[in-house]
């Protein structure tokens, strides 16, 4: 009886090891294809769920994959970003077409603060706080916004000597000045739309999604 149990365990171990090996092979093939179709990408890694391996072997597409790119050079303004990609129904045939694509492009926090046109910028939580007012004694709290392919910051509130003033109580001209000083052009790749923008300790993240996207178009249009 013990021999049969050990034989079963051994068989399962071999089988599991084979599945893991196939999983790693599929992941490496995805990495190779991303590097080929997105030559501006570096630090590429990919993973596929272990449970999808049988389906991935018999289908003409990969059910789902997560792809991380440590550094990607934006075409429009030469900014370095990191990309987190969630792809579903990735066609194996060339060119690579992704049925459903979600992309989070993150501009590093250091880039945000260095390129800021404001005094003493600091990312605090999900806001950008900068010195403002007479002698820089006040603090303006800004939040990121995205409209009509333009990325900019909007004034949320202003505090001076411990007194907080909401943006709605401040002159509209001040809001316009902050927008114009922080405004940058950011056009998403064809087929993708921007869902939201957010700020964190990592930096400024732009969340995009789309369907039936050709992978190579990210490199030519982004």
N, C-alpha and C positions, 0 to 999 in steps of 0.2 A: 504493500500500500504506500509506504513511504517513497519507494522508488517511483511510483506513478505520480505522486504529488510533486516530487523534485523534477520529474520529466516535464510535467505540465508547467511548472514555474519557469523552467529553462526555456520551454517553447514560447511562453508569453514574453519572457525577457528578450528573446531573439526577435520576435515579432515586433515588440515595442521599439527595440533598437532600430529595426528596419524602417519603421514608420517615422521615427525621429530623424533618421538619416535622410529620408525622402523630404521631410519638412525642411530640413536645412538646405537641401539641394534646391528646392523650389524657391526658398528665400534668397539664396545666392544668385539664382537666375534672375529674380526680380531686381536685385541690386545691380547686376550687370546691365540689364536693360535700361534701368534708370540712369546709370552713368553714361550709357551710350546715347540716349535720347535727350539727356539734360547735361551737356558737357560742362556747364557752369556750376554743377553741384559737386560738393566734396563732403566727405564724412557720411557716406550713405549707408544706412542699415535698413533691413526689412525683416518682417516676421509674418507668418501665416498661422492661423489656429491649427493645432494638431488634429482636431476633429474634422477639419475640412480636407485633410490629405487624401482620403479615398475618392472623394468627389473631384478634387483637383486633378487626379490622375486620369480620370475617365472623361472629364468634360473639356470643352474647347476654351474654357475660361477659368480663371482663378476666382473662387467665390469671394474672398476678402483678403486684404493685406494691409498692414500698417507699415508705413515707410517714414523714416526720419532722415532729414538732411541737415547736417550741422551748419553748413554755410552755402548760401546761394546768392549770387550777385544779381540784384535787380537791374533789368535792362534800362529802365526809364531814368533812374537817378543814381545808379551805381552803388546803392546801399546794400550792405551785407545783411541777410536775414537767415533765420533758421526756419525749416519747414517741417510740419507734422502733417502727414497725409494719411487719410483713411480712404481706401479704395475698395469698391465692390464690383464684382463681375468684370474682372480685368481680362480682356481678350488675349489669348496666347499668340494669335497671328499678328503679323506686322502690317501696318503700324499699330502700336499699342493703343487701344481705345478702352477707356474706363467707363463702365455704365453709370456708376455713382461715385462722385469724388467730393471729399471734404478736405479742405486745406486750412491750416493755421500758420500764417506767416508772422514771425515775431522779430521785430527790430530790437536788438539788444538795448538794455537799459542804459548802458554807457554811451551808446550812439544817441539816444534820446536826449540825455542831459548835456552831452558835448555839443550837439547841434542846436540846442535850444537858443532862442533869441531873447530869453528872459534871464533875470539875475538869480543866481543861487538856486538853480532848479534841483529839486529832490523828488524822487518817486516815493510817495507815502501811501501804502495800501493800493487803492486803485485810482489814485489821483496824482497829478503833478503839482507840487507846491513851489511857488516862486516868491521872491521878495518883490514888494511893490509899495507904492505910496510914497509919501514924503520921507526922504532919507532912507528908503527901503525898510522902514520899520513895520510895514504891514505885510501880510501874507495873502497871496491870491491862490485859490484852490481851483485847478483846471482839470477838466475831463476830456478825453479824446472823442472826436466826432468824425463821421464820414458821410459826405454828401456830394453827388455829382462828380465822382472820381477825385474828390478833394479830401485830404486828410488834414484835420486841424484840431486845435484845442478850444474849448469853450469855457468861459468863466462860470464856476459853480457858486463860489462865495468869496468874500473878502473879509479878513479879520485885521483889526488894528487895536493894539493895547487890550487884547482879550475880548473885544467886542466883535461879534461876527455879523456881517451884513450879507444877506442873500443877493444873488446876482440880479434878481428882479427889482431890487431897490436901487440899483446903480444905473448910471447913464448908459443908454443903448450904444453910444459912441465908444465907450470903453470895451464893450463886448466885440464890436467891429474891429477895434485896434488889435485885440488879442487874436482874433481869428486871422487877420491879415498877416500878422507877424509869425504865426505858426503854420500857415497853410502850405501844404505840399501836394503835388500831383501824384496820384497813385491809381493807375488804371489796371483793373484785374485782367487776367488772360481771357481770351475769347471763350465764352461759354460758362464762365464762372461769375457769380455775383457775390458782392460783399454782404454778409448777414449782420455783422457787428464788429466793433472794435473795442478793445479793453486794455487796461494798463495794469501791470503787476510788477513784482520785483524782477521778473525775467525781462520785461520791456513792454513794448507796445505790440499787441497781437491783433492781426486782422483775420477774421474768420470768414471763409469763403466756401461756396459749394456750387456744384453743377452736375449735369448728367451728359453722358456720351461725349466725354472729353478725350481728345487725342493727347497722350502724354507729352509728346514732343512740342505741342503748342505752348506748354508752360515755359519752355526754354526760349521760344521765339517771340512770345508776347508778354513775358513777365520779367 
